[in-house]
């Protein structure tokens, strides 16, 4: 009887597979190049690539195979069920969050308990051994790539330290429809070691953005700086603001009084309640990454970025730019006493934002 001389795919072979897939080579071509059977190559690729958007990653595929071979007795659910593990890893490669992966699996495999898993179980699997090579790879596929998963501690569960805050649940429901201008979302972007700051304000309907240079996050300074920028706009552009629970907004009553705006606060850890602002903060981080010390960024640089952001066509507003939508709104309100005091002259002033 002829002795079987089979050996598993090695890391260098998987690198070649990834390279040739990126070159749009067929499975038959890859099997010929590696002198492997087509079925071996097909099984390897089909684990990861089932849809056009799926990606084959040699490092993750090899660490997956190694982990499967060396940790047969791993008791967590992801490692117990290979099909589930593949689906979770494929989702991470597509840059899906654990919440999205969990929800999608529940939708695609209803009634199949082996393919149901909570997002917490996925996080637990990823952070089981944060220093291991495979886990470092998985962590790097997460949005924030934190080496440790920070959970809210008891102190953070005590609620907001802002006195007399008005929660978002009291905000009028019609604001959710984005049919009226003048409703804003606000936040701070923080530099390294929390030693520098920049304020961000985004209008919910027009997606217009204001950036505010700050030397600190003291409540008095933040209130005055926000009021100065917002008061350059007419009253109908200053109706409400929804903010997170940062203590820099402790003087929200003064800001409301000076701008005429109603100030609402999102629930703690509910960043999606200010989704427009959170999305814009992510865009801003492409230009000013987390390593940016805002103390070294000039006012002119911040204003240039503000201009660039408001000159970007946005799909959500029909590929118009926020600046175009703002000027259109200002022009429409010129007649009838709605806001501008001197017609075209004021339009020229606002066009500098």
N, C-alpha and C positions, 0 to 999 in steps of 0.2 A: 504494500500500500504506500502510495506516494505521500511523503510528509508535507503537510501544509507549511508554506513559507510566507504567511501573511504577517504584515506589521502595520501598526496604526499610522495614520498620517502624522507627519512631524510638522513642527512650526514653520520650517523653511518652505515646505510644500504648501502650507496654507497661505503663506505670503505670496507665492506664485499664483495660487488660485485667486486671491484678492486682486493682484495686479492684472491678471488676464481678464477677470470679470469687469474691471474698470475699463479695459480695452474692448469690451463687448464681444469677447471670444465665446464660442460655444462650449458646452460641456464636453463634447467629443474632442474638440481641439485641446482643451485643458488636459483631458485624460491621456491623450497622445503625448503631450509635452512632459507629463509626469510619469509616463509609462505605468499608469494605473488603469484599472478597469473603469469603464464608464459608470458602472453602478456605484462604485466607491465615490467617485466625484459627484455623481448625482445626489447620493444620500447626504453628502457633506453640504452641498450647496442648498439643497431643498430644505434643510433644517432652518436656514436663515432667509433665503430668498424665495418668497412665494408670490409677492406682488411687485410691480415695477418700482415702487418707492423703497422697497426693502434693500438693506445694505449688508454686504458680507464684510465682516471685520476679522482679519486673521488672528489678532491678539485675543480678542474675546472668544472666538471660536476655539482656539487652542486651549485657553484657560478653562473654558467650559468642558472640553473633552478631558483635560487633565483632572479637573475637579470631579467629574463623573467617575473616572477610573479610581481615584485615590480616596474618595469619600463616600463609598457605597452606603455607609451606615449613618450618614447625615440625616437627622430626623426632621428637619424643617420641611414644610410642604413643597416648596419650590424644588428642593433637591430630591424629594421623594418621587415626584412625577415629572419625568423628562419632557413630556409634551408641554406641560405648564411652564417649565423652566425656559424652554425655547421661546414660547410666546412672550414671556416677561422680558427676556433679554432682547428679543426682536423689537419689542415696544420701546425699550430704553435706547436702542440704536437709532430709532426714529425720533428720539428726543421727546418722547411722551413722558408725562409725569406718572408716578405710581398711581395716583388717583385716576388718571385717564386710562391707564392699562387695566386697572381693576374694573372700572366701569365698562370698558369695551369687552373684556372677557365675559362679564356677566351677560352682556347683550348677545355675544356671538355663541356662547355655550350655555343657553338656559337649561336648567335641570341637570347639568353635569357638575356634580360637586367637586370632582377632581380638577376642574378648570375654573373654579371659583376661588378667589383669594382677595383679601382686603388689602388696601394700600398700606396699612400699618405692617402687615406681614411682609410685603415687598420691601419696605424700608428696613425692617428687622433683618431680612436676608442680606440686603446691601451692606448694612453696618455691622454685621455679625463679627467680622474681623477686618476693621478699617485699615489695618496696615498691610494686609495681604495683597498680593499683586492683582488678583482678580477683583477684589473688593475696591481697590483704588481705581481700577478701570471702570467699574460700575458707578462709583461715586462721581467720576469725571463725566459720566453721561447725564447726571442730574443737572437741573437748571442752575442751582447755586453752588454745587461742587464742594460743599462743606465737609471737612474731614470728620466732624462730629455732628451728630444730630441733636440740636438744642431743643429741648421741650420747655414749654412754659412752666416756670417754677411757681411756688405758692405766692410769692410776692406779686408776680405778674397777674395772678388771678384775682387780686383784690379789687380790680376795676380801675377806672381812670382816676387820675389825681386832679383832673380839671374840674373846678367847681362850677356848678350850675350849667353843665353841658346839656345841650339838647341833642338827643340821639337821632340817628337817621330814621328810626321808625316813626318819628314825628314829622319828618319831611313830607310835604304834600306829594301824593302819588303821581300827579301829572308831571312832575319833574322827571320821572323815569322815562317819559315818552320823548324827551329831547325835542319838543316842538317849539319851545320858547328859548330865546337867547338870554344870557345873563346868569346862568347857573354854572358855577365853577367847582373844580376839585383841587385841593392843595396838599402839599407835602414838602418835606425837606430832603435833599440829597446830602449825605454826610461823607466827608473825606476821611482819610486814614486816622485811626485812633480818636475819632470823633472830635477833631480839632479844627475842622473847617466845614462850612455849610453853604448851600445854595438853595433858595426857595424855588419851587415850581408850581405854577398855577395854570390849569388847563380848562378852557370853556367846553362844556359838555356837548353842545350842539355843533359849534363851528370848529371845534378841535384847535382853537387858537391858544397859543402857549405864551405865558409871560415867565421870564426867568429873573430872579431877584438875588443880587449879590448881597451876602451877609457877612459880617465880621464875627458874629456869634449867634447862638440860638436863644439868647435871652428874650423872654416874652415881649418885653417892651420894644426891643429893636425889631423883632419880627413883625409885630403889629404895625409899627410905623412904616416899615419898608413895604409891606404888603399894601397898606392903605395908600401910600404914595403912588404905587403903580396902578392900582385899581381905580383910584380917583381921577386918573387921566382919561377914563372912559365915561360916557354918559350914564345917566341913572339906569336906563333900561338894560344896560350891559352889566349892572351890579345888583343882582337879585338875591343870590344865595351862594354859599360856599359849603362844600362837604370836605371835612378834614379828617385825618387820622387822630390818634389820641396822644400825640406828642405834646409835652408840657410847654413847648414853645408857643402853643396857642392858648396859654392860660389867660391872656388878656383878650379873649374872644369877644367879650362884651364891648370893650373899647373899639375893637375893629368893626363890629357890627354898627356901633354908633357913628363912627367916622365915615363909613362907606355906605351905610343904609342897607347893608346886606344881612340876610338871615344866615347864621352860622350853625351848621349841623356837624355831628361827629359820627363817623362810622363805628361799628362794633369792633372791639379789640380782636386782632388776628383775622379780620374779614376784609382783606385787601381788595377783594373783588367788588366791594361796595364802592370803591373808588377806582374802578377798572380803567377808565380813560386816563387818569393821572398815572396809575401804575404802568400802563403801557408806554406812556410818553417817557417816564423815568427810565424804562428799559432802553428806549431809543437814545436818550441823552447819554446813557452809560457807554454807548458805542463811541462817543466823542470824548467824554470825560469818564474813563474807567474808574474802578474803585480805588485805584492807587493815586487818583488825582487829589492834590492838595489845593483846595479852592482859594487859599490865601495867596497862592502864586498865580492865580488866573485873574487877568485884568477885567475891569468892567467892559472894556471894548470887546474882549474875546467872548464874554458872556452874551453881549448884545448881538454879536455876529452870529453866534449859534442860535439865538432866539430868532433872528431874521431867517437863517437857513431852515430852521424847523417850520416856520410859518410859510415858507416858499416851497415846501415839499408837497407835491400832489398826493392826495389821500383818497384811497378807494372808497372809504366810508362816506365821503362827501362828494361822490361822483367824479373823482380825480381832479377836482378843483383844489386850490391851495387854501389853507386857513386864512391867509391874508386876503385872498380874493373874496372869501365868504364874509370876512369882517367888513371889508370896504363896501361890499354889496349891502350888508345890513345897515351900516352907517348911512349910506346914500338913501336907502329906502325910508329911513327915519328922519331925514333932513326936512322933508315937507311935513307939515302938520304939527310942528312943535314938539316932536318926539325926542329930540336930544341935541343935535348939533346947533351951535350958536351962529355960525357964519358960513354955512354952505361949503363951497369947494375949498376954502381956506382950511377949514377943519379937517376935511378929507386928506389934505396934504400932510397935516400934522399927524393924523392917525396912521398914515401910510408908512411912517418911520418905524412903527412897532415891528 
